[in-house]
Amino acid sequence: LDFQGARYLVVGGQPATQLFYTTDNKKLGPLTVVIGTTNQPDIAPTFDRRGDLNTLYWRHHGHAYALVGTADIGYLWNISNDIEYQLDAI
């Protein structure tokens, strides 16, 4: 995945960041990662499909995360595990 940029958003009245990634592999990309703050309780990663987009979202320690793209759920699941691993190291 190649990082293309970021955007500041407001989601549910809370600040969030959206990161954009592309790839030459059409089966994997493009991919968006959204990270925001939340007061809601933690939830395990949850899969959703809307049209041709797959979404994997979860909440952990005051933050909400979402991966959105055309990649299959297995690929999104692996990325979510990488994100959680990196954040737990902080």
C-alpha positions in Angstrom: 0.0 0.0 0.0 1.2 3.5 -0.9 0.3 6.3 1.4 -1.5 9.1 -0.5 -2.5 11.6 2.2 -4.6 12.4 5.2 -7.7 14.4 6.0 -9.0 15.9 9.3 -12.7 15.0 9.8 -15.4 15.4 12.4 -17.3 12.2 13.1 -20.2 12.2 15.6 -19.0 15.6 16.9 -15.5 14.2 17.6 -12.2 14.8 15.8 -11.0 12.0 13.4 -8.3 11.4 10.9 -8.8 9.7 7.5 -5.7 8.1 5.9 -5.7 7.2 2.2 -3.7 4.4 0.6 -3.6 3.1 -3.0 -1.9 0.1 -4.6 -1.5 -1.2 -8.2 -3.1 -4.5 -7.0 -6.8 -3.9 -7.8 -7.8 -6.8 -5.5 -6.4 -4.9 -2.5 -7.0 -1.2 -2.9 -7.7 1.6 -2.5 -8.0 1.5 1.2 -9.1 4.2 3.8 -8.3 4.1 7.5 -10.4 6.3 9.8 -9.3 6.9 13.4 -11.4 8.9 15.8 -12.1 9.4 19.4 -15.2 8.0 21.2 -16.8 7.8 24.6 -18.5 4.5 23.6 -17.4 1.2 25.1 -14.9 -1.1 23.3 -16.2 -3.5 20.7 -14.4 -6.3 18.9 -13.7 -5.9 15.2 -17.0 -6.1 13.3 -17.4 -6.7 9.5 -19.9 -4.9 7.3 -20.4 -4.8 3.5 -22.2 -2.0 1.7 -22.3 -2.3 -2.1 -18.9 -3.2 -3.3 -17.1 -1.8 -0.1 -16.0 -3.9 2.9 -15.7 -2.3 6.3 -14.1 -3.6 9.4 -14.6 -1.4 12.5 -13.9 -1.6 16.2 -13.5 0.6 19.3 -10.6 0.3 21.7 -9.5 2.5 24.7 -11.4 5.6 23.7 -10.7 5.4 19.9 -12.8 4.2 17.0 -11.2 2.6 14.0 -12.6 1.7 10.5 -10.9 0.1 7.5 -12.9 0.6 4.3 -12.0 -0.7 0.9 -12.7 -3.3 -1.8 -10.2 -5.8 -0.3 -11.6 -9.0 1.1 -12.3 -9.4 4.8 -9.2 -11.5 5.4 -6.9 -8.7 4.1 -8.8 -6.1 6.2 -8.6 -8.4 9.2 -4.8 -8.7 8.9 -4.4 -4.9 8.6 -6.6 -4.5 11.7 -4.4 -6.9 13.6 -1.3 -4.9 12.6 -2.9 -1.6 13.7 -3.9 -3.1 17.1 -0.4 -4.6 17.6 1.3 -1.2 16.8 -1.0 0.8 19.0 -0.6 -1.6 21.9 3.2 -1.0 21.7 2.7 2.7 22.3 
